[in-house]
Amino acid sequence: MTKTNKFPLISGNLSLDLVNTELVKRGQRHDLLLLERDVLEWLHVIKAENAFWDDRLFFKIEERIGQVFLCILEMRAVLRERFELIADGQSIPDEFISFLENKIEKAPFIYKLINQKLIPSPIGEIEDVLLSLIAFDALTLIESNKLPSLKRCSNPDCVLLFIDESGRRKWCSMKICGNRKKVARFQHRKSDDE
């Protein structure tokens, strides 16, 4: 039996997927990273997108999970605050870019050829390695000019963020909020017809 993934990996971006570990269920805000084991589970889930993450890396994470846990939560808080402001139309401040660059400086990258692709691999303390990867992802969103396309879900009860390069997307995901709204509209129309 396969375990369903509790994390809404809707963006394909490490930094946004981290921010989206806070969500709303049944009208209540939920933090999916309440415990150290939640962070470990999240890291295992996102590992598929990161070719160089191996058992050795997870052993280091488990050795320093207390520090990793605190650093991940601090990074998420900064990213959520800044990403929400950007989604609301504010520009990307230089201080935010400097903050991300400083995270990378603590764990600079070497490069490895994995499956015929050159993959950046940060070196340093494991918590700095993780923050460097997350910061690098956020900086690539800035560099590729995708962050100005950052949006909030149209569902006012949802706190998930996503990149909308088409300018037409309304929902964080059809599975999460889009279908709920379609069902609610259908139920409302059905009750009006009765």
TORKE-104511 format. One record per residue (C-alpha): residue in three letters; chain; x, y, z. Coordinates in Angstrom, 3 decimals. Example, Ala and Ser with C-alpha at 12.3 -4.5 7.8 and 13.67 -1.06 7.14 Angstrom:
2
ATOM   residu   chaine         px         py         pz
ATOM      ALA        A     12.300     -4.500      7.800
ATOM      SER        A     13.670     -1.060      7.140
***
This chain:
194
ATOM   residu   chaine         px         py         pz
ATOM      MET        A      0.000      0.000      0.000
ATOM      THR        A      1.437      3.383     -0.967
ATOM      LYS        A      1.314      6.298      1.396
ATOM      THR        A     -0.314      9.432      0.037
ATOM      ASN        A      1.778     12.571     -0.005
ATOM      LYS        A      0.538     15.142      2.513
ATOM      PHE        A      2.668     17.924      1.045
ATOM      PRO        A      1.169     20.000     -1.780
ATOM      LEU        A      4.103     20.017     -4.202
ATOM      ILE        A      2.353     22.223     -6.746
ATOM      SER        A      5.173     24.475     -7.896
ATOM      GLY        A      8.177     22.383     -8.841
ATOM      ASN        A     10.289     24.911     -6.933
ATOM      LEU        A     11.961     24.042     -3.655
ATOM      SER        A     11.509     27.502     -2.125
ATOM      LEU        A      7.792     27.695     -2.960
ATOM      ASP        A      7.193     24.101     -1.918
ATOM      LEU        A      8.719     24.984      1.459
ATOM      VAL        A      6.406     27.999      1.866
ATOM      ASN        A      3.474     25.799      0.872
ATOM      THR        A      4.050     23.507      3.862
ATOM      GLU        A      1.585     25.810      5.605
ATOM      LEU        A     -1.967     25.407      4.336
ATOM      VAL        A     -5.605     25.701      5.270
ATOM      LYS        A     -7.810     22.641      5.861
ATOM      ARG        A    -11.462     22.966      6.824
ATOM      GLY        A    -10.999     26.644      7.560
ATOM      GLN        A     -8.031     26.127      9.910
ATOM      ARG        A     -4.415     26.978      9.143
ATOM      HIS        A     -2.165     23.923      9.428
ATOM      ASP        A      1.587     23.710      9.648
ATOM      LEU        A      2.834     20.519      8.022
ATOM      LEU        A      6.269     20.946      9.647
ATOM      LEU        A      5.374     20.827     13.338
ATOM      LEU        A      7.939     18.223     14.330
ATOM      GLU        A     11.456     17.277     13.341
ATOM      ARG        A     10.138     14.080     11.754
ATOM      ASP        A      7.823     16.203      9.551
ATOM      VAL        A     10.856     18.017      8.153
ATOM      LEU        A     12.542     14.660      7.518
ATOM      GLU        A      9.427     13.411      5.733
ATOM      TRP        A      9.230     16.585      3.622
ATOM      LEU        A     12.900     16.262      2.687
ATOM      HIS        A     12.364     12.629      1.674
ATOM      VAL        A      9.410     13.653     -0.504
ATOM      ILE        A     11.284     16.436     -2.298
ATOM      LYS        A     14.411     14.290     -2.657
ATOM      ALA        A     13.137     12.950     -5.991
ATOM      GLU        A     13.740     16.375     -7.558
ATOM      ASN        A     17.339     16.532     -6.306
ATOM      ALA        A     19.600     14.002     -7.989
ATOM      PHE        A     22.546     14.228     -5.587
ATOM      TRP        A     20.541     13.679     -2.370
ATOM      ASP        A     21.577     10.306     -1.084
ATOM      ASP        A     21.522      8.253      2.099
ATOM      ARG        A     24.765      9.900      3.288
ATOM      LEU        A     23.146     13.329      3.074
ATOM      PHE        A     20.096     12.135      5.023
ATOM      PHE        A     22.345     10.615      7.673
ATOM      LYS        A     23.910     14.068      8.168
ATOM      ILE        A     20.446     15.639      8.318
ATOM      GLU        A     19.309     13.136     10.953
ATOM      GLU        A     22.474     13.799     13.008
ATOM      ARG        A     21.680     17.529     13.145
ATOM      ILE        A     17.894     17.429     12.841
ATOM      GLY        A     17.318     19.877     15.701
ATOM      GLN        A     19.372     22.578     13.983
ATOM      VAL        A     18.008     21.638     10.542
ATOM      PHE        A     14.434     21.900     11.854
ATOM      LEU        A     14.951     25.398     13.290
ATOM      CYS        A     16.768     26.671     10.193
ATOM      ILE        A     14.111     25.351      7.818
ATOM      LEU        A     11.320     27.006      9.825
ATOM      GLU        A     13.197     30.328      9.967
ATOM      MET        A     13.822     30.210      6.208
ATOM      ARG        A     10.177     29.400      5.527
ATOM      ALA        A      9.034     32.399      7.609
ATOM      VAL        A     11.270     34.785      5.661
ATOM      LEU        A     10.246     33.313      2.311
ATOM      ARG        A      6.525     33.366      3.149
ATOM      GLU        A      6.644     37.015      4.230
ATOM      ARG        A      8.596     38.105      1.155
ATOM      PHE        A      6.730     35.884     -1.349
ATOM      GLU        A      3.337     37.104     -0.109
ATOM      LEU        A      4.433     40.724     -0.557
ATOM      ILE        A      5.652     39.922     -4.072
ATOM      ALA        A      2.360     38.141     -4.859
ATOM      ASP        A      0.597     41.314     -3.704
ATOM      GLY        A      2.514     43.336     -6.290
ATOM      GLN        A      5.514     44.634     -4.355
ATOM      SER        A      8.903     44.639     -6.047
ATOM      ILE        A     11.731     42.329     -5.031
ATOM      PRO        A     13.933     44.285     -2.598
ATOM      ASP        A     17.713     44.181     -2.744
ATOM      GLU        A     17.785     43.115      0.927
ATOM      PHE        A     15.906     39.934      0.028
ATOM      ILE        A     18.402     39.136     -2.718
ATOM      SER        A     21.279     39.801     -0.296
ATOM      PHE        A     19.638     37.540      2.301
ATOM      LEU        A     19.461     34.699     -0.267
ATOM      GLU        A     23.029     35.289     -1.457
ATOM      ASN        A     24.274     35.171      2.152
ATOM      LYS        A     22.632     31.768      2.601
ATOM      ILE        A     24.528     30.481     -0.429
ATOM      GLU        A     27.820     31.957      0.816
ATOM      LYS        A     27.542     29.768      3.942
ATOM      ALA        A     27.418     26.642      1.729
ATOM      PRO        A     28.872     27.463     -1.687
ATOM      PHE        A     28.426     25.091     -4.600
ATOM      ILE        A     30.644     22.598     -6.281
ATOM      TYR        A     29.325     20.883     -9.393
ATOM      LYS        A     28.918     17.196    -10.193
ATOM      LEU        A     28.013     15.512    -13.449
ATOM      ILE        A     25.029     13.266    -12.675
ATOM      ASN        A     23.078     11.546    -15.459
ATOM      GLN        A     24.719     13.788    -18.050
ATOM      LYS        A     23.612     16.947    -16.223
ATOM      LEU        A     25.806     19.383    -14.333
ATOM      ILE        A     24.257     19.539    -10.854
ATOM      PRO        A     25.137     22.162     -8.215
ATOM      SER        A     26.038     20.546     -4.908
ATOM      PRO        A     26.581     22.811     -1.880
ATOM      ILE        A     29.256     22.043      0.695
ATOM      GLY        A     29.239     22.926      4.390
ATOM      GLU        A     27.177     22.156      7.483
ATOM      ILE        A     24.061     20.240      6.507
ATOM      GLU        A     21.594     22.939      7.620
ATOM      ASP        A     23.552     25.481      5.538
ATOM      VAL        A     23.516     23.058      2.605
ATOM      LEU        A     19.723     22.847      2.727
ATOM      LEU        A     19.292     26.606      3.080
ATOM      SER        A     21.736     27.166      0.221
ATOM      LEU        A     19.646     24.925     -2.041
ATOM      ILE        A     16.445     26.722     -1.075
ATOM      ALA        A     18.064     30.149     -1.552
ATOM      PHE        A     19.482     29.071     -4.912
ATOM      ASP        A     16.000     28.028     -6.018
ATOM      ALA        A     14.527     31.392     -4.969
ATOM      LEU        A     17.331     33.251     -6.765
ATOM      THR        A     16.709     31.244     -9.947
ATOM      LEU        A     13.062     32.351     -9.766
ATOM      ILE        A     14.285     35.941     -9.606
ATOM      GLU        A     16.909     35.437    -12.321
ATOM      SER        A     14.387     33.841    -14.694
ATOM      ASN        A     11.907     36.650    -13.931
ATOM      LYS        A      9.301     34.194    -12.616
ATOM      LEU        A      8.761     35.737     -9.172
ATOM      PRO        A      6.753     38.665    -10.568
ATOM      SER        A      4.287     35.960    -11.747
ATOM      LEU        A      3.833     34.735     -8.163
ATOM      LYS        A      0.166     34.562     -7.175
ATOM      ARG        A     -2.045     33.680     -4.265
ATOM      CYS        A     -4.772     31.117     -4.820
ATOM      SER        A     -8.158     32.670     -5.696
ATOM      ASN        A     -9.736     30.659     -2.897
ATOM      PRO        A     -9.750     33.215     -0.041
ATOM      ASP        A     -9.403     30.361      2.466
ATOM      CYS        A     -6.196     29.080      0.813
ATOM      VAL        A     -2.677     30.309      1.648
ATOM      LEU        A     -0.838     28.420     -1.093
ATOM      LEU        A      1.270     30.363     -3.593
ATOM      PHE        A      2.125     29.470     -7.181
ATOM      ILE        A      3.815     30.813    -10.313
ATOM      ASP        A      1.340     31.845    -13.033
ATOM      GLU        A      3.311     32.599    -16.186
ATOM      SER        A      0.182     32.404    -18.355
ATOM      GLY        A     -1.639     35.068    -16.354
ATOM      ARG        A     -4.835     32.984    -16.443
ATOM      ARG        A     -4.417     30.547    -13.578
ATOM      LYS        A     -6.709     31.105    -10.593
ATOM      TRP        A     -6.185     28.154     -8.305
ATOM      CYS        A     -3.189     26.723     -6.488
ATOM      SER        A     -4.235     23.465     -8.112
ATOM      MET        A     -7.416     22.069     -9.593
ATOM      LYS        A     -7.155     19.085     -7.239
ATOM      ILE        A     -6.872     21.224     -4.124
ATOM      CYS        A     -9.044     24.316     -4.645
ATOM      GLY        A    -10.287     24.380     -8.233
ATOM      ASN        A    -12.464     21.296     -7.911
ATOM      ARG        A    -13.782     22.424     -4.518
ATOM      LYS        A    -14.981     25.687     -6.019
ATOM      LYS        A    -16.491     23.914     -9.045
ATOM      VAL        A    -18.362     21.513     -6.744
ATOM      ALA        A    -19.552     24.387     -4.546
ATOM      ARG        A    -20.851     26.294     -7.600
ATOM      PHE        A    -22.591     23.140     -8.859
ATOM      GLN        A    -24.192     22.518     -5.456
ATOM      HIS        A    -25.329     26.157     -5.286
ATOM      ARG        A    -26.891     25.976     -8.777
ATOM      LYS        A    -28.502     22.639     -7.928
ATOM      SER        A    -30.077     24.047     -4.768
ATOM      ASP        A    -31.332     27.099     -6.732
ATOM      ASP        A    -33.045     24.769     -9.230
ATOM      GLU        A    -34.919     22.852     -6.519
***
